[in-house]
Amino acid sequence: MFEVKRLENGFEYVEVKNSAASAKIALQGAHIFSFKRSDEELLWLSPTSAFERGTAIRGGIPLCWPRFGNIDKSLPQHGFARTFLFELVKVVEKSDILTVVHMQLKSSQESRKIWNFDFVLDIFFHVTDTLKIEMKTSNKDVKEFLLTQAFHTYFPVSDIGDVVISGLDGKKYLDSLTGKEECQKGNIFIDREVDRIYKESAEHITLSDKEHEVNIEAKNSNSVIVWNPWIEKCAKMSGMKKDAYKEFVCIESANALDDFKVVQPNESVSFFVKYDFKELA
């Protein structure tokens, strides 16, 4: 079953429920901010995040599009899609354990003021015992455009000190805090601010703590970002309590830096990510 719901301020989202899982997806930004199995929340959402038009939700899986980061100073940080209103195209209940939600954003006078291209952006959410998302970009213009993008996923953790991220051993990364290129040695442990763009992403990455494990599989991307703001930056961030850094880590499947796409007229490119959540005994 599914239902389109509206908050008192008019903010709309789709609620999906089937025998395997449930999800809540905002029409603004095609932003999934809740994914549950057996009533256990598997995405982190800031309890102080605003649900207001024009303000990005803090947590869940924001979509960074048509830019990740701010390599193009003419565009907002992480692009503009996360604050634009998508159309709910359809919800297909394929079985009692699989629901597919299709949302779409088309170019408009408003988008062309920010990014002067004709495009269609389709997002498909496959809600079952795993969560799979496809981001499909179609160039409807007469000229090519450059695309960087990311699923900016916030994962809840029992405590940031328990986090182990595996699958990136030996991979080169840009440390965004120092501007230096480094090479990962062993697993990733977080005991300070971390902001890294791995340039040679593995197809499978695993996040684990004492209670949970998440296996992340991305296709058509060769970048992954690992981020935690730590103490000082977290205290200054909007929509987040001061000690929230203890509760989450972001692992973002992406096309970033040199891993950009050049999309030709009448061409479409797709980008997939799949999350498989497991409880540890």
C-alpha positions as CSV (number, residue, x, y, z in Angstrom):
1,M,0.0,0.0,0.0
2,F,1.0,3.6,-0.4
3,E,-0.3,7.0,0.5
4,V,0.6,10.6,-0.3
5,K,0.7,12.5,2.9
6,R,1.0,16.2,3.7
7,L,2.3,18.0,6.8
8,E,0.5,21.0,8.2
9,N,2.8,23.3,6.3
10,G,2.0,21.6,3.0
11,F,5.2,19.5,2.8
12,E,4.3,16.3,0.9
13,Y,5.8,12.9,1.0
14,V,4.9,9.3,-0.1
15,E,4.6,6.6,2.5
16,V,5.1,3.0,1.2
17,K,4.4,-0.2,3.1
18,N,4.7,-3.8,2.1
19,S,5.4,-7.1,3.8
20,A,9.2,-6.6,3.7
21,A,9.7,-2.9,4.5
22,S,8.3,0.6,4.7
23,A,9.6,3.9,3.4
24,K,8.9,7.7,3.4
25,I,10.0,9.7,0.4
26,A,9.6,13.5,0.2
27,L,8.5,14.9,-3.2
28,Q,11.0,17.7,-2.5
29,G,14.3,16.4,-3.8
30,A,12.9,12.8,-4.2
31,H,14.4,12.5,-0.8
32,I,14.0,9.2,1.1
33,F,14.1,10.0,4.8
34,S,12.9,6.7,6.3
35,F,13.5,3.1,5.5
36,K,12.3,0.5,8.0
37,R,12.3,-3.3,8.3
38,S,10.4,-4.7,11.3
39,D,9.9,-1.2,12.6
40,E,13.7,-0.7,12.8
41,E,14.9,2.6,11.2
42,L,17.8,2.0,8.9
43,L,18.5,5.5,7.8
44,W,19.7,8.4,10.1
45,L,17.5,11.5,10.2
46,S,18.2,14.5,12.4
47,P,15.3,15.1,14.8
48,T,15.9,18.8,14.4
49,S,15.8,18.8,10.6
50,A,13.3,21.2,9.0
51,F,10.6,19.8,6.7
52,E,10.0,23.0,4.8
53,R,9.9,23.9,1.1
54,G,13.3,25.2,-0.1
55,T,15.2,23.7,2.8
56,A,17.2,20.5,2.4
57,I,16.3,17.7,4.8
58,R,19.2,16.8,7.1
59,G,19.6,13.0,7.0
60,G,18.2,10.1,4.9
61,I,19.5,10.1,1.4
62,P,19.7,13.6,-0.2
63,L,20.4,13.5,-4.0
64,C,23.3,15.7,-5.1
65,W,22.5,16.6,-8.7
66,P,23.7,17.9,-11.2
67,R,26.8,18.6,-9.1
68,F,28.4,16.9,-6.2
69,G,30.2,19.5,-4.0
70,N,30.9,22.9,-5.4
71,I,33.3,22.5,-8.3
72,D,31.1,24.7,-10.3
73,K,30.8,28.0,-8.4
74,S,27.7,29.0,-10.4
75,L,25.6,26.2,-8.9
76,P,24.5,25.7,-5.3
77,Q,26.5,23.3,-3.1
78,H,25.6,19.8,-4.2
79,G,23.4,21.1,-7.0
80,F,19.7,22.1,-6.9
81,A,17.7,18.9,-7.2
82,R,17.4,18.4,-3.4
83,T,15.3,21.5,-3.0
84,F,13.2,21.2,-6.1
85,L,9.7,19.6,-6.2
86,F,9.5,16.3,-8.1
87,E,6.5,14.8,-9.7
88,L,5.2,11.4,-8.4
89,V,4.9,9.5,-11.7
90,K,3.7,6.3,-10.3
91,V,3.9,3.7,-7.6
92,V,3.9,0.0,-8.7
93,E,3.3,-2.7,-6.2
94,K,5.1,-5.5,-8.0
95,S,4.5,-8.1,-5.2
96,D,3.7,-8.2,-1.5
97,I,7.4,-7.6,-0.8
98,L,8.4,-5.2,-3.6
99,T,7.2,-1.7,-4.3
100,V,8.7,0.6,-6.9
101,V,8.3,4.4,-6.6
102,H,9.0,6.6,-9.7
103,M,9.6,10.3,-9.3
104,Q,10.6,12.8,-11.9
105,L,12.1,16.3,-12.3
106,K,12.0,18.1,-15.6
107,S,13.7,21.3,-16.6
108,S,11.7,24.5,-16.1
109,Q,12.0,28.2,-16.2
110,E,13.1,28.0,-12.5
111,S,15.8,25.4,-13.1
112,R,17.1,27.2,-16.2
113,K,17.8,30.3,-14.2
114,I,20.3,28.1,-12.2
115,W,21.4,25.6,-14.9
116,N,20.5,26.4,-18.5
117,F,19.9,22.9,-19.9
118,D,16.8,20.9,-20.9
119,F,16.8,17.6,-19.0
120,V,14.7,14.9,-17.4
121,L,15.8,13.3,-14.1
122,D,14.1,10.1,-13.1
123,I,14.5,8.5,-9.7
124,F,13.3,4.9,-9.0
125,F,13.1,3.5,-5.5
126,H,12.9,-0.3,-5.1
127,V,11.6,-0.9,-1.6
128,T,11.9,-4.5,-0.4
129,D,14.1,-6.2,2.2
130,T,16.9,-4.3,0.5
131,L,16.8,-0.7,-0.7
132,K,17.8,0.0,-4.3
133,I,17.8,3.4,-6.0
134,E,18.4,4.3,-9.6
135,M,19.1,7.9,-10.7
136,K,18.6,8.3,-14.5
137,T,19.6,11.5,-16.3
138,S,18.4,12.3,-19.8
139,N,19.8,15.1,-21.9
140,K,16.9,16.7,-23.9
141,D,19.0,19.7,-25.0
142,V,20.9,20.3,-28.2
143,K,24.2,20.6,-26.4
144,E,26.1,18.3,-24.1
145,F,26.4,18.9,-20.3
146,L,28.7,17.8,-17.6
147,L,27.3,15.8,-14.6
148,T,28.6,14.9,-11.2
149,Q,26.2,13.4,-8.7
150,A,25.9,11.4,-5.4
151,F,23.6,9.6,-3.1
152,H,24.5,11.4,0.2
153,T,23.5,8.6,2.5
154,Y,23.4,9.0,6.3
155,F,23.7,5.7,8.1
156,P,22.8,5.4,11.8
157,V,25.5,3.8,14.1
158,S,25.5,2.7,17.7
159,D,28.4,4.9,18.3
160,I,30.9,6.5,15.9
161,G,33.8,4.9,17.9
162,D,32.4,1.5,16.9
163,V,32.4,2.1,13.2
164,V,34.5,0.0,10.8
165,I,34.3,0.7,7.0
166,S,35.9,-2.0,4.8
167,G,36.4,-2.5,1.1
168,L,38.6,0.6,0.4
169,D,42.0,-0.7,1.4
170,G,44.6,0.4,-1.1
171,K,42.4,3.0,-2.7
172,K,43.6,6.5,-3.4
173,Y,41.6,9.4,-2.0
174,L,41.5,13.2,-1.8
175,D,41.5,14.4,1.7
176,S,39.1,17.4,1.4
177,L,40.4,18.8,4.7
178,T,44.0,19.1,3.7
179,G,43.7,19.1,-0.1
180,K,46.3,16.2,-0.3
181,E,46.0,12.9,-2.1
182,E,46.5,9.9,0.2
183,C,46.2,6.1,0.0
184,Q,43.9,4.1,2.3
185,K,45.7,1.5,4.5
186,G,43.5,-1.1,6.0
187,N,39.9,-0.4,7.2
188,I,38.6,3.0,8.0
189,F,38.0,4.0,11.7
190,I,36.7,7.4,12.7
191,D,38.1,9.3,15.6
192,R,38.2,12.8,14.1
193,E,36.6,14.9,11.3
194,V,36.7,12.9,8.1
195,D,35.9,14.2,4.6
196,R,37.4,12.0,1.9
197,I,36.7,11.4,-1.8
198,Y,37.9,8.0,-2.8
199,K,38.7,8.0,-6.5
200,E,38.8,4.2,-7.1
201,S,35.7,3.0,-5.4
202,A,35.3,-0.7,-4.8
203,E,32.1,-2.3,-6.1
204,H,31.3,-3.6,-2.6
205,I,31.8,-1.5,0.6
206,T,30.8,-2.7,4.1
207,L,29.9,-0.5,7.1
208,S,29.7,-2.3,10.4
209,D,29.4,-1.5,14.1
210,K,28.5,-3.6,17.2
211,E,24.9,-4.0,16.1
212,H,24.6,-3.7,12.4
213,E,26.2,-4.3,9.0
214,V,25.4,-2.6,5.7
215,N,26.7,-3.8,2.4
216,I,26.8,-1.1,-0.2
217,E,26.9,-1.9,-3.9
218,A,27.1,0.8,-6.5
219,K,27.1,0.6,-10.3
220,N,28.2,3.2,-13.0
221,S,30.2,5.2,-10.4
222,N,33.8,5.1,-9.5
223,S,33.8,7.5,-6.5
224,V,32.8,7.2,-2.9
225,I,32.8,9.8,-0.1
226,V,33.3,9.1,3.6
227,W,32.2,11.9,5.8
228,N,31.7,12.7,9.5
229,P,31.7,16.4,10.7
230,W,33.0,15.6,14.2
231,I,32.7,17.9,17.1
232,E,33.4,21.5,16.0
233,K,31.8,21.4,12.6
234,C,28.7,19.5,13.9
235,A,28.1,22.2,16.5
236,K,27.9,24.8,13.8
237,M,25.7,22.9,11.3
238,S,22.0,23.7,10.7
239,G,19.3,21.1,11.4
240,M,21.6,19.0,13.6
241,K,22.1,18.8,17.3
242,K,25.7,19.4,18.7
243,D,26.5,15.8,19.4
244,A,24.8,14.2,16.4
245,Y,28.3,13.3,14.9
246,K,28.3,10.3,17.3
247,E,25.1,8.9,15.7
248,F,25.9,8.6,12.0
249,V,28.4,8.3,9.2
250,C,27.9,9.2,5.6
251,I,29.1,6.9,2.8
252,E,28.2,8.4,-0.5
253,S,28.2,6.6,-3.8
254,A,29.1,9.2,-6.4
255,N,30.4,10.4,-9.7
256,A,32.8,13.0,-8.3
257,L,36.0,14.9,-9.3
258,D,37.4,13.3,-12.5
259,D,34.7,10.7,-12.4
260,F,32.2,13.0,-14.1
261,K,29.9,12.1,-16.9
262,V,29.5,14.1,-20.2
263,V,25.9,13.5,-21.3
264,Q,25.3,14.1,-25.0
265,P,22.1,15.4,-26.6
266,N,19.4,12.6,-26.6
267,E,21.6,10.4,-24.3
268,S,20.7,9.0,-20.9
269,V,23.0,7.8,-18.1
270,S,22.0,5.7,-15.1
271,F,23.5,5.3,-11.7
272,F,22.5,2.6,-9.2
273,V,23.1,1.9,-5.6
274,K,21.9,-1.0,-3.4
275,Y,21.9,-1.2,0.4
276,D,21.7,-4.6,2.1
277,F,21.1,-4.2,5.9
278,K,22.0,-7.0,8.4
279,E,21.7,-7.3,12.1
280,L,24.7,-8.7,13.9
281,A,24.1,-11.3,16.6
